[in-house]
Amino acid sequence: MLLLSLLLRYRGWDVVYLGANVPLSQLESTLEAVKPELVILSAQRLQTAATLAQTAELLHKRRVNSAYGGSIFNLTPGLRQRVYSHFLGESIEDAVTAIGQIMTFKPSVSHIEPVSDVYEQASLNYRVKRNLIELDTMQMLESKKSYFEFLDKTNSRLARDILAALQLGDMNFINPEMKLSQKLISNYGISQNWQTSYFDAYFRAVEKNLNEVGTPIIEWLDRVRSDLQLAQA
């Protein structure tokens, strides 16, 4: 974002760099103070993409033009259909060109795919039952205590990804993040056998606590554990 800001200034535009992670609660007052013609957003991970989508929706309701980019949208192109904003392209050069076109022609934003009621209900119930799910997972993995120190971090990372995917309307958006998470887990010396046991336990805990209302999560977890079991065979 800093490099993009410098390139835009070089083109003669006034740029105010707000930094990363401006809370939504502060965004309204910031918009009032700055009165921008265009707000540029970026995200590199699924969790920040979900926050970006929320921010873009708020800006759209306030009739403030926005545009966005980031590596997660290059890695998972389907995310672009979930953000009420202008996609800037896959490179800095594309972004500078796109911003010029947006500022000049002010095109309307394409409609996004709405999140289904099934996903919204799954998200609501998962938030309520998350602690129970994690407790049941821990109890099922009790015989593998040697890795308990990593369990909280693994649970937290997975929960954030699940909630982000539910908010964005497709559990498969987690798949690229899963590859990164598996590499991180492997870097700690945790065996693939433990990873397989973990996802099997988490699947059973979600199935127990959410039943049919958790179908999007359950079906995704079932695919993950099946893939891990096949890789181990």
Buried (B, 14 or more C-beta within 10 A) or exposed (E): BEEBBEBBEEEEBEBEEBEEEBEEEEBEEBBEEEEBEBBBBBBEBBBBBBBBBBBBBBBBEEEBBBBBBBEBBBBBEEBBBBBBBBBBBBEEEEBBEBBEEBBEEEEEBEEBEEBEEBBBBBBEBBEEBBEBBBEBBBEBBEEBEEBEEBBEEBBEBBBBBBBBBBBBBBBEBBBBBBEEBBEBBEEEEBEEEBBBBBBBBBBBBBBBBBEEBBBBBBEBBBBBBBBBEEEEE
